[in-house]
Amino acid sequence: MARKFLSGNEAFAEGIRLAKPQVISAYPITPQTIVVERLSEMVEDKSLNAEFIHVESEHSALSCAMGASAVGARAFTATSSQGLLYMAECLTYAAGGRFPIVMMNANRSTALPWNIYGDQRDSLSLLDSGWIQAYAENAQESLDLALMSYYIAENSAVSTPFMVNLDGFVLTHTYEVVDVPAQEQADAFLPPFETENKIDFDNPKNLAFSAGPAHNDIFKYKEHIGVLNAAGVINKAERKFADIFGRSYTGLTESYKTEDADYIIITLGSIAGLVKETADKLRRQGKRVGVLRIRYMRPFPNDDIARAVKNAKAVAVLEKDISFGNEGTVCTNVKAALQNNAENIPISNFIGGLGGKNISKKDIENIFLRLETEEAEVKFIGIGTSRERTEVSGNGAECEKSQRGRIFLRT
């Protein structure tokens, strides 16, 4: 094992190299491009034995990966933002075809307005596409997920494509020291790809076929069960990973000082690190606060969330996403988890970081404070610094900050 100073993109590329994909289909888009650039260099210098295929669009990139998977090859691609949305048609094809492709998505805001900076609206808008979705906190987890994603996706009980999400720029382009395993360790963890779901002239079968009303629901049910089965395989993968590499993970969620917490922030991605730091600061001041990081949005950790927050007085969901006209998508899922487990806990939804806007430690402190003093509500953070009304060019929307400090968008 070697220690290297890597960005999140570079760390993920190292993890993919160790996984030995046989086909890489590449189309560049900021802030994902560095991943496929590094992989192209590895193919060129022969440190990775793979077919590197330049394609003309993101739609073609995933189509190419599906073709590779359909003949039994381990396949990889990467994208971001509008590129992921351009792939949307192919996402459901890959999931319905049960092709265990791994794709890295660099989370980035979606147009309009055009913006290259990071929020999570791209991937969260596609939760229902049938893919496993994981969200990394740091570069080390990015590398580790690159390896574990193939182990999980290729399990015969799962056979489902896997999207690993890295926050654009905040994680993809920042550097930290990362432990890079030796190839021998990676080989001991991840076996070669074997599947019966492939074109085989000696054992012909139909792939990517049509199914009418009499049978379609059977295939959709199996697709659903495959994603659900991933939860158990994730735990199995993490146990094996800890045995070989000495690093451990905690399944679908990570609890941080939630056992005795009165107030808990639920979040995902790289912002979780700052939320933990803020919780530590408030703990030193005698406040019983905690953090629950969602590592996987699909399969969704319904029971894990309910167990982690059941003793809390109030919960906040902090996310870089909004389902316009309702609330944040993560919050909707969390509310359903608590309802399904008969937990009646006040929940506030805080929307921040849209278009890459900074979420500060002070913002997070204020969220914990509001949990103590205010009723549950959807709130936007970072819009204005005083009582103000601002006309937003082009659509006539107004924003207003009230005397109580709540922020609303209204048309």
Salt bridges, closest charged atoms under 4 A:
GLU10 OE2 - ARG38 NH2 3.24
GLU14 OE2 - LYS4 NZ 3.59
GLU14 OE1 - ARG17 NH2 2.73
GLU41 OE2 - ARG38 NH1 3.47
GLU89 OE1 - HIS59 NE2 2.82
ASP128 OD1 - ARG298 NH2 3.97
GLU137 OE1 - LYS276 NZ 2.98
GLU137 OE1 - ARG293 NE 3.11
GLU141 OE1 - ARG293 NH1 3.02
GLU141 OE2 - ARG295 NE 2.81
ASP144 OD1 - ARG247 NH2 2.77
GLU154 OE1 - ARG74 NH2 2.80
ASP179 OD1 - ARG3 NH1 2.83
ASP187 OD2 - LYS20 NZ 3.31
GLU223 OE1 - LYS220 NZ 2.59
GLU238 OE2 - ARG295 NH1 2.73
GLU254 OE1 - LYS276 NZ 2.96
GLU254 OE1 - ARG293 NE 2.81
ASP260 OD1 - ARG283 NH2 2.77
ASP262 OD1 - ARG288 NH2 3.19
GLU277 OE1 - LYS361 NZ 3.60
ASP280 OD1 - LYS257 NZ 2.62
ASP304 OD1 - ARG307 NH2 2.54
GLU327 OE1 - LYS335 NZ 2.80
GLU365 OE2 - LYS281 NZ 2.70
GLU372 OE2 - LYS287 NZ 3.52
GLU374 OE1 - ARG406 NE 3.34
GLU377 OE1 - ARG406 NE 2.80
GLU398 OE1 - ARG389 NH2 2.95
GLU398 OE1 - ARG410 NH2 3.70
GLU400 OE2 - ARG387 NH2 3.97
GLU400 OE1 - ARG389 NH1 2.79
GLU400 OE1 - ARG410 NH2 3.93
